[in-house]
Amino acid sequence: MKSLQIAATGMAAQQMRVDVISNNIANMSTAAYRPRVAEFSDLVYQQYLTPGTITSQLGTVVPAGIQVGTGVKASTVSVEITQGSMRQSGGELDLAIDGNGFFEVQLPDGETVFTRDGKLNRSQDGQIVTMDGYPLADGITIPDDANRISISRDGQVTAYFDNTETGQSIGVISLVSFVNEKGLEAVGDNLFRLTEASGDANRQVAGTNGLGTIRQGFIEDSSVDVVKEISDLIEAQRGYELNSKVITASDEMLAATTRLR
Amino acid sequence: MSNSIYATLSRQDGLLKELQVVANNIANTNTTGYKTDRAIFAEYLVSTGDQTPSLSMGALAGHTFDLTQGTVKFTGGQFDLAIQGEGFFALQTPAGERLTRAGAFQLSATGELITPDGANVLDSGNTPIQIPPEAASISIAGDGSISADGELLGQIGVFRANGQLQRDTDTRFTAEGGTEAIENANVLQGAVEQSNVSPVLEMARMIKVQRAYEAGQNVLEQEHQRSTQYISTVGNR
């Protein structure tokens, strides 16, 4: 009774889809979160009769053969590359990327990771750090006596002081792009790590080489579309039920067989 | 033994396989680019000796799939492609060239257009497609032409299969008789073709299979009772 196992693979796939959807919905308010989507593909086919098998000396062949499928598997859970909407927050160190790119963040162990979440802060020694206190890899330190910071669209950071009108450039926040953004490994806390599949990190000035621009005073919202997630959830739930009906039918057919004697 | 038992058994065996086909369709209701499977039954005759008419049996004879267009779902993904109408994308896999209608593609670390499991997508000249990494916007036109920032890069190949298609895993097909490029293909960027399984039809088929199986079991049951009765009647003489 292979249909039992086939339906079980179907239920497992729908279950996984619900897991992915629930994670998306849970992150509907996470800054710069991008929804994940589960993709499925069919499993190997069992060949009862291979098409093209010769059926006579005249060279006639089996036209279609008998190939019976064995179910479904998850092929990938990929990140949808979408731009979240820009929410004005007014924060001096709230940065949103309008377009392609990531900020580069230095972890305490020296590894660099990447994020689009631009809710940044000033640390006790003046460094620009993420919410978790990890400094940006650009290594910008804001002078203690600066009363205002301005960040241009191409990432130029300028500090303004009480006694002068002209600002002083204190560094540049550059952005990083990847050939295959979907290949980045999510490590939690809105951070991503480079992998074989993503390609090397390509560090450039914002606004050049296909990179987006930096918007000061904005936060990129989560790009989860709740309506779409809910409709996918309904689809996944009904799919799960359909597969469970196949299990019931297979079970009843088995019962009919055992009733014979 | 009674011929009716053999004839029914061949039918029951076929029904079990058909249920397997239905189960596979239902399991793949959300598989991108999946095409509904169909089982074909045919009668075959078995000789039962010189003096008696031959016995007709039913068995699974063939297998086909429904290539009708699945619903196109808009995803907005830059490399999500759907073919409207006829044709397949060609992939270069370690096992040889494969065809697919599942167009959720992405870029490799070196900028080649690939499937999620790393097979190269081929252009109309059967070569892998290379996308420049610094391109800000990639657009794929209706005829499959790929352009990066307004510069034409090539054309996504859409192929027609010559001869029979054979199913492979991962919603792929093998073309026995080779492929030929389609001139006026219709490719849609930012969308993927969903599975063309109709849950209602599959449920109806499943119920039909289940009832037919139960009917077959009843035939076997009655045949069993009939022969038991026959043995006891004849044995009592």
Interface residues (C-beta under 8 A of the other chain):
Chain A: M1 K2 S3 L4 I6 A7 T9 G10 A13 Q14 R17 V37 E39 F40 S41 D42 L43 V44 Y45 Y48 L49 P51 G52 V62 P63 A64 G65 I66 Q67 V68 G69 T70 G71 V72 S75 T76 S78 E80 I81 T82 G99 N100 S177 V179 N180 K182 G183 E196 A197 S198 G199 D200 N202 N209 G210 L211 E235 A236 R238 G239 L242 N243 K245 V246 A249 S250 E252 M253 A256 T257 R259 L260 R261
Chain B: L15 L16 K17 L19 Q20 V21 V22 A23 N24 N25 I26 A27 N28 T29 N30 T31 T32 Y34 D37 A39 I40 L60 A61 G62 H63 T64 T75 G76 G77 Q78 A102 A104 Q106 L107 S108 A109 T110 G111 P116 D117 P133 E134 A135 A136 S137 D149 Q164 Q166 R167 D168 T169 D170 T171 E176 P199 E202 M203 M206 I207 V209 Q210 Y213 E214 Q217 L220 E221 H224
